[in-house]
Amino acid sequence: MGQCLVFGFSMNWDVILYFLQVCVGLGMVIFVHELGHFMVAKMCGVKCEKFYVGFDPQIKIGPWSLPNALFKIQRGETEYGIGIIPLGGYVKMLGQDDNPAKYKEEAERITLTNQENRDPSQDTSLPDDDIDEEPIELDPRSYPAKSVPQRIAIISAGVIMNLIFAVIFAAIAFRSGFEYSPCIIGGTFPGSPAWVAGLQPGDRIIQIGREGEPNEHLRFKRDLQGSVMLSDEDSELEFLVRRGEEESWYTLKPTRDFSEKHRIALIGVYAEHSLQVKAIAEIGGELSEEEKQSRQEDKTLLQPGDIVTSVNGYSVSLQKDFKEQLANLASEVLTLSVTRPAVDKNGSTQETIDVKIPQRSIRRLGLIVGMGPITEMYRDSPAHKAGFERGDQIVNVAGLPVGDPMTLNERIRRLAGTTVEIDVQRGNDLQTLTVTPQSARLFSIGTVPGGSVPIESLGVVFQTTNVVRAVIPNSSAQEKGLKAGDQIEQVEFIPVPGGERKEMKNIGTLNPLVISSKDENGFYVYTGNWPHFFSLMQGTLPDTQVKVSYLRDGKRNSVTLQPIESTEWFLAARGLVFEDFVEPLQITNWGTACQLALQQTSKDLFMVLGFLKKLMTGEISPNNLGGPVTIVAVATSEASMGTGRLLLFLTMLSANLAVINFLPIPVLDGGHLVFLVAEGLRGKPVDEQLQFRLTVAGLIFILGLMVYVLGLDFLRFLPFFY
């Protein structure tokens, strides 16, 4: 399959095809919106001078002028074209222009009475001044000359067309079929509401809320994540969950603790994956093109597209089986049996290959921080059955001190199936509890800001402190003079010169991570970011160092440390990325497809409205907004999963466009509608000076918002361009 090199990237021709499909799809959404305005304007007798998808401003760079349109053609009184700036579209009607600077010009163009006797150079009035002259006669084909109901119809037609085509897009998608990610739980984040409630990998959510009926085809992102995200603060959601042949109701209270930056409500679950390998993360950084080619030619190495069938001789058919094996084999070399597409003399077939996956050593900084108390445990966990309580402080395990809390999970996992005595501090009492750790179900460490550290074999989570309890001998931390009692304030990754871009792409951020800071009263507060830092450090480049800022005896100090690789402790994760698990959905008749399309469009509308409401109340961060780059990226991803998925995305986008355009903001359709309703109620137009000022304010707001979302796009996708 051919490839081309674009901006340093090897781009598959399929990606280019998907991108072209997206361009057509997004253009279609804009086209039908403007077509609504155009058709109704024509029916009302309004002269339409331009019909553009995209904008066509005059762009000058010094003495050079850039073309303002990719394509344009004059047909009758209307110029049709595709503008050079693909951020929307417009229909230019006689006497109507959203640019406040052209208000006066447009007013003069459509004025018939005494027009030939007026000298514009002597007219010092503002375009909004009240002039006590004889009634002005307007061009009958101009937009302002039409009645209020006609103008309302023209303004509303774009949104109505978007809603009509949203239903059409969805109906075609349901009828033609598509693949979707079902509400099957791939895993839970330790300490999250779903984890505490005891939801397990493989559980399937078939109903959200008591109203309605169970639905086998709930989608993970659109249905589950959307419902949770738009839930009210402090509200509880009910989920009907199927586990095997049994169905049970779970009541969960969403939290925003796992989404500090974006403030999105979550229950702490992620979607199921298949056993087909999508990519292999390179721990030491991205491979060169030569290394990638060599890897592809080496049949003994794991390849994208391979399907895992067994781990060290144990057959796996589900992702949860695979993860359970990895969680309990962290210190061992893995032998994966995989099926791989092959071609022989009889045509396409499959071959079974055994590949070796080496251990992955844990990277440590040489610092052992303190362990905090147990914060959560899940339902019917070994710890719960043994009498552990929230707030218990683990002191000793099998007669030995807890040591490094970041390796405690693996140490206790190695004791699975045996009876273990664990000493805990409960208030002023030291108690000894007897527990039998179980084999781990999953593997995880704190990967989010403020995340907890799990002991999966016990079913508990805890946080660490920011106080150094010990320093590992012969580490750079010991060499640089760090010692017990030092209080860590922040850490920062320092790549080798020239490696900043690779490291940024590797871990996503080079910003300092605050470990502790002062509150408004001057007291130090712990952010819980040490586990987050620890997990990020596992993916850094080998030569990347860490700058540690700490407090000792009231004085701030900083040192730069070199992480070391442990020869005793290993990560369960091996850097394997798997394809999403998907199921097909196809409706066999148009009647049902149209019914589902109406439901989908309605759901998308209410989701957009709910999102905007929470955005305005501050319950959701504006960091969740996406600009044109995000829209194109998501749409391209959906297109790669089939035309049906792209059409469903266009349904959502059409609903989004309909709602946004109908917001009461001047320069948007909703703003025009407000002015028209006011004119209809008052019997005369809104004061021109007021309209002018509000339109300028609306234009500034929209331009500012566009700059903001483009900035978010830039920051969001910056690592991918390194």
N, C-alpha and C positions, 0 to 999 in steps of 0.2 A: 504494500500500500504506500503510495507516494506521500512525501512530507515536504514542507517548506519551512524555511527559517525566517521567523518574524521577530524583530527586536530581540534577537538572541535566544528565542525559544524554538524548539522543534515542535511544530504545530501539525497535528494530524489533519489530513484532508477532511475526515469526518467532522472534526471540530469546526472547520470552515463551513461545511454544509449546514451544521446545526446553527451556526451564527447567522447564515443567510436566511434560514427558516425563521429565526428569531426576528431578524430585521423585517421580513415580510409580515410576521404576526403582529409585531408592535406597530408597524406602519398601518396594518389593517385596523387596529384598535383606534388609532388616531384618525384614520380615514373615515370610519363609520361615524365617529363623533362629529367631525366637520361636515360629513354628508348630511347629517340630520339638520344642522343649521342651514346648509345650502338648500336642501329640498324645500323646507318650510318657507325659507326666505323667498325662493322662487315662486312658490304657490301664493305667497302674499304680495307678489309683484315688486319685490325689492331687487334692485340692480346689484348683482354680485360681481365685483371687479376682480377679485382674486380667490382662488381655492388652492391652498397650499398644505401639504404635509411637510412639517419642518418649517423653520423660519428663514427668511431671505433678506437679512439686513445688508446694507452696504458696508463692506469691510475694507478699510484702507490701511496699508502698512507703508508709511512714507509715500513715495510716489506711485506705489503699486496698489491696484485694486483687485481684490480677490473676487471670483465669481460668487454671486449670491444664491445661485441655484444649481443643483445637479441636473435638473431637467425642467423645462418650461415650454408651454405651447399656448397660443392664443386661439380660442374657439369662441366665436361670437363676441360678446361683451366681457367674457371672463378669461382671465389668464390662469391656467392650471400649471402647477409645478411642484417640485420637491426641493425644499429649501436646504441650504448648506448646513444649518444647525438643526440636528435631529432631536429637539427637545419638546416637540409638540406640533401644533398646526394651527391654522386659522382660516376663516373666511372673511375677506374684506368686503363689507357692504357699503354702498354709497351713504356717506354721512355718519359712518360709525367707525371709530378707531380707538383701540385701548391705550394708545400713546397719548398722555395728557398734553404733550407739546403740540399735538396736531388738532386739538379741539377747535381752535379758532379757524384753522385752515379748512377743516371739514365743514364747519358752520357756514363759512363763506361760499363753499362749493355748492351747497344745496339750497342757498337762499336765492329766491327769484325776484322778490319785490325790491325795486330800487337798486338792484345789484350793480347795474351799469353806471349808476350815478355816485357810487361810494368810492372814496379814495382810501384804500387800506392804510396808506402811509400817514394819513391824518387821524386814524382811529387809535387813540391812546388808551381806550378802555380795555380792561381785562376781558377775557372770553366769558367771564361769568357775571359781568356788570349788568344790572337791570337797566334797560334802555326804554324810556317812555316814547316809543315811536309807534307808527301804525303797525298793525299785525303783520308778521313776516310770513310770506308764502314760501313753503318748502317744496322742493322737487318731489312730486308725487311718488317717484320710484326710490326715494331715499328711505333709509331705516327710520329716522326720527318722524317721518310723515305718517307712519303707520299707527294704527290704534294700539292702545295698551294691550288688549288681548292678543293682537297679532304679534306684537313684539315679545310678549311672554311666551307665546308658542314658538317663536323663532329661537329664543334663548334656551328654552327647555328641551328643544328637539335633540340637541347633542347628547344630553344625559339619557334621554329616553332611548335613543338609538344604541347607546352603550349597553343599557340594560337588556334591550331586545337581543343584541348580538351576544351578550354574556350567556343568555339562555341557549342561543343557537350553538355557540362554541361548546358549552357543556353537554348539550344533547348529542352532538356529533361525537364528543369524546366518550360518553357512556355507551353509545351505540356501536362505535368502532372498537372500543375496548382499550384498556391501558393496564399497566402494572403499577402497583402501589405498595407502600410499606404498611403492613397491617399493624394493629395495636398489640403486637406481641412484645413483651418486655425482654430486652436483651440483657439488662442488668440494672442495678440500682446504685446510686451514689451513697457510700457509707454515711450514716447519720441523717439522711434525708427522710422526709415523711414516708415515702414508699418503702424505704429500707426498714424503718422502725415498725411499720405496719406488717412487715413480713412478706411483701410481694417478692416473687422469685423469678429468675430467668425462665422464660417459657410460658409464663402466665399470659393469658390473652384477655384484654379488656373488651367487653362486648356491649357495654352500655355505660353512658355517662349521665348521671342523674336518674332519679326514679321515674321521671316522665318519659313516655315513649315506650318503645319495644327494643329488645336486644337486636343488635346489628352486627353480623359477622364481618362486615366490610368497613368497619371504622378505620380511618386512616390515622397513622401516628402523628404526623405533623398537622394536617388540616383539622382533624377532629379532636384528638387528645391534647396536643400542645396548645391549640387555639383556645379550647375551652378552659384549660388551666390558666393560660396567660391572661384571659379576660375575666377571671374570677375576682370577686371583690376582696378587699383587705379583710383578713381575719375570718373569711368564710370557709366552710367545709364543703368538699365535693364528695359525692358518692359514686363508686365505680363497681359495676358488676364484673367479676373476674372469673374466668374459667381456667381451672387447673386440672388437666386430665379430663375426667368425666364430671368433676364437681364444679358447681358455680357458687360463689360467695360474694357478698357485698362488703366493700371496704370503704371506710370513711376517712378521708385524708384532708389535712389542712395545708394548702400550698404555702411555700415559703419563698422569700426573696433572698435568703441568706446565701444561696449558691449562685447568685447573679448580681453581685454588688455593683458592677459597672452599668449593667443594662436594666436592673431592677425589674426583671421579668419573674412572674410567679411560676414556680416549678414544683413538681412533686418528687423529682429526683430519679427519673427513669430515662433510659436510652433505648433506642430501637434495636430490634434483633438484626443480626447479620447472618449472611450465608457462610458456607465454608469455602467459597471460591475466593482465592487470593486476588486482591486488587493491586496491592503494592507492598514493597518491602522497605521499611524505613531504614536508611543508612545511618547508623549511630555515629559514625565518624564524619558525617557530612555528605553532601550530594556527590554522587559518582560522576566522573567525567564521561563524555560520550564514548570514548574508547573502552572504559571500564564497563559501561552499560552494554555495549555491543559484545564484549567478551563474556559478560554474565549471561546474556541471552543465548550464546552459543554453547555454554556449559550446561549440559543436560542434568548434571548432578546437583545443580543449584535450584532453589525454589524460583518459580517464574510466575508472573501475573497470569491469571487464568487457571492455575492449578487448583484442583478441588481436593481438600484434605479429607482422607477417609479413615486414618488411624494415627494415634500418637503412641509411640513406643509399644506398638502391638495391640493397643486398646482401640477398638473400633469406635468412631464418633460419627454421628449422623446429624447432630444439632450443634450449634455454636456453644450452647451452655455446656455440653459434654467436653468440647475442646477446651474451654476456659477452665473447667474444673481440673482437667488433666494438667494444664500449664500451671495452675495455682499450686499444685502439689508436686511439681517436678522442677521447681525453680533452679535447683542446684545441679540438675542433670542435663547432659546433652540429649536433645530431642531427635528422634528418628520419625519423621513424618512420611507416611505413605500417601501419595497424591496420584490422582488421575489427571492425565494431560492429553489434550487433543493431539492426534498424530495422523500422518498420511502414509499409507502403504500401497501396494499394488492393487489392493481391493477397494481403495478409496479411503474416505475419512474413517478414523477409528479412534480408540483411546488406548493409552499405555499407562501402566502403573509403575511409578518410580519412587524409590526411597531417597529422601534428602535429609541431610544432617543440619540441625540448627544448634549452634554452640550456646553455652551459657552466656549470660550478660551480667557482668559484675556491677554491683552497686557502686556508685561514685559517692564518696564521703568527703567532707571538708576538714575532718579532724576534730570537729566539735561535737560534743554530746550535750544536748540541751535537756532541760528538765521535762518530766512527764506530768501532764495535768490529770485531773480526775476523769472518771468515766462520765461522758455526757449523754450517751444514748445506748440502748440495746434493743435488738429486735425481738418481736414476739416469739416465744418458745425457743429462744436461743439457749445454748448450753449454759451461758452465764446466768440467764434468767432462771433456769431450772435449778442452778446451784446456789441461788440466793444472793447473787450480786445485785447492787442497787446503784442508781445514778448518784454520782458524787463520791463513790468509792475511789480511793487512791491506791492503785496497785503498788506494792512496796517490794515484794519478793515473789519470784516464780520458781517453784521446785527448790526452794532453799537458797536461790541466788538473787542478787539485786537485779532490778529491771534493766539496768544498763542503758544502752542507746534505744530510745523509744522508736526510732525509725527502723530498727531491725527486730523489734519485739514480735511483730506479726509472724515473721518467718520462724523465729525461735519457738514460739508456741505451736505453730503449725507442725513442726517436726515432732511434737509430742502428741499428735493426734492419735486417739484410740487408747491412750494410757490415762491413768488416774493421776491428777496433778494437784498439789496443794499450792494455793496462791494466798499470800498474806496481803490484806487490804487495810488501809487506814480509813475507818469510818468514824468521823467526828474525833473524839479523844480516845477511841478504842482501836486496838489492833486485832483484827479477826483473821482466822485462817479458814478459807473456803476450799472445798474439794470439788473439782470439776473435771470432766472428761472432754477435752477439746475434740472437735470433729474435723474431718477433712474439709479444707477450704472450698467454698462454692465458686468464688471469684477471686481475682487479684486486683488490687487497687491501692493507691496511696493518694494523699491529698493533692489533687490536681487543680483545685480552684482556690482563689483567694479566700482565706478563712476556713479552708477545708479541714476535716478531721482525719485522724489516723485510725484505720480499722484494725481490729484483731478478729479476722474473719472466723477463725477456729473457735472463738468464744462467743462471737456475735455482739461485740461491743465496739464503741468508738471513743476516742479521747483526743484532746488537743495537747500540744506541747507548750512549754513556756518559752520565754525568750532569754532565760538565764542559763549560762553555760554551767553544766554540772561537772564536766570532766573534759580533758583534752587527750586525744589519742596519741600515745607515744610515737615519736619519730615522724610525726606529721608536720606539715608546714605551719599549722596552727600552733604547735608547740615551739617550733623554731622561731616564730614571730612573736612569742611571748604571751599569747592568750592564756588565760587561766580561769579556773572555776570562780564563779561569782560575777564575771563580766556579763553585762546586759546588752544584748544585740539590739541595735536600733534599726539598721537597714543593711541590705546586701545588694550588690550590683555586679552583673556579669561584665567582665572585661575581655573581649576577644583579642587575639593577636592583631597587630596592625594589618589592615587589609582584609581581615576576616569578619568585619562587622556585618556585611551584607549576608554572608552565609549564615552567621549565627542568628541574625534577625529572622531569616527564613526558617531556621531550624526550630527556634523556641518562641518566636512571635513577638518578643519584646526585649529591649535592652534597658528599659527604664528601671531605676532603683526600686526595690521592693521594700516597703516599710514593714518592719517586724514589730516595732513598738514606737509609740509617739505620745505626746502629751495631750490631755484633754483640756477643756476650757478652764478647769480648775488647777492646771499645772501638774496633774498626776499622770504618771506613765500608764498607758493602757496597751495591752497586747492585742495585736490584730489577728493572730492565728495564721500568719503567712509563712511560718517556717516550713510546714509540710508542703505548701505550694512551691516555695523556693526549692525544696529538696527534690520534688518531682521534676521541676524544670531543669535542674542540674543534671539529671540523668540523660537528657537529650542534647547537652551542649557538646561543642567540638572539643577534641582531646586537649588542646592547648589553651582553652579559655580559662581565665582565672576569675576569682571572685573577690571583690573589694568588700570587706566587712567593717561597718562602722559600729562602734560599741561604746558603752559608758562604763567607766571604772572610777570609783571614788569621786563621783560628780564631774569627772572630766571626760570629754569626748576624744576618742582615738579612732584610727582606722588603719587597717593592714590589708595587704593583698595576698590571698592564699591560692595555692594550686590544689584543686581536687585530686584525690587519690582513688584508685580502683581497688575495691576490696577483693581479697583472695578467699574470703570465707562466706560472704553473703552475695546473693544474686537476685536479679529482678525476674519475676515470673513472666513479664511481658517480653516478647522477643522481636518487637518491631514489625509485626505482621498486621497489615490492614486488609480487611475483607470487604467484599461487595455487600451492599444492603440486601436483606432478605425481602423479596417481593412476591406478591401473589397477583394473578390476573383477575380483572373484573371486566365483564362484557355483558351488556343488556341486549337481549335478543329481539326486542320490539321497540318501535319508536314511541309508543304511548308511555311506557314506563321510563324510557330514556328522557322524554320531555318532562315528566313529573319529577324525576331526580334532578334534572337540570334546573327547574324552578326552585327546588329546595336548595340546591347548591348555590345558586345566585343569591337567594334570600339569606343564606347562612354567611356568604361572603360579605354582603352588605352590612349585616349586623356586626360582623367581626371588625370591619373597617370602622364603623361607628363606635364600637366599644373601644377599639384601640385609640381613636382620637380623643374619646372622653377621658381615658386613663392618662393619655399624654398631657392633656390640659390640666388634669388634677395632680400631676406629678407622680402618679402611681407607676408609670412606665417612663423610663429615661428616653430623652430624644436621641440618644446614641443608637436606638433601635431603628431609626429612620434609614432609608436607603435611597440613593440617588440613581441617576441613569446607569452608572457602571454596575451597581448592584442589581438593578432590574435586568440588564442584559446578561450578567453572569448567571443569575438564578434561572432566567428564561433559557439560556443555552444549556444549563444542566438539565432542566426539564425536557428540552427538546432531545437531548441525548438518550432519554428514556422512552421516547416514542412520541408520535404526533398527538396521541390522546393526552399525554401529560402536558404537552405544550398548550393544547387547547384549554385544559383546566386552569393552567396558569393565566392564560389570556382572559378566562372568565373572571378570575380573581382581580386581575389588573383592570378589567372593564368596570367591575363593581367599585374598585378603588378610584378610578378616574371619575366615575359618576358622582361619588360622594364628595371627593375633593373639589370638583368643579362646581358643585352646588353649595359649597361653603359661602357664607355671606361676606366674602372678601371682594372689595372693588377690584376690577380687571378680570375676575373670574365670573363664570355664568351666574353663580349665586349672588354676587354683588350687584350685577345688572338686574337680576330679578327683584332684589330688595328695592332698588330705585324705582322699578316699574310698579311694584305693588304700592309703594308710597305715592307714586303719581296717580295711580288709579283711585286710591282712597282720598287724596287731597283734591283731585280734579285738575291738578296742574303739576308740571315737572318739579322735581326737587331742585332747590336753588343751585344754579350752575357753579357758583363759587364753592359751595359745600361739596358738590360732586367732584369738582376739580381737585380739591384738597384730599378728599377721601381716596380718590383714584391714585393720586401720587403716593399717598401713604400705603395703599394696597400694593402698588407696583414695587415700592421699596421693600415691603415685607416679603413679597414673592421672590424678588431678586436676592434678598438676604438669605431666605430659606434655601434657594438654589445653591448659593455659595456654601452654605453650611453642609448640605447633604453631599455636595461634591467633595468637600473637605473630609467628610466621614468616609466616602468612597475611597479617597486617596489613602487615608490611614488604614482602612480595612484591607485594601489590596496591595499596599506598598510592599509587604514581604514577598509577594508572588513575583514581583518584578526585579528582585535581586538576583 
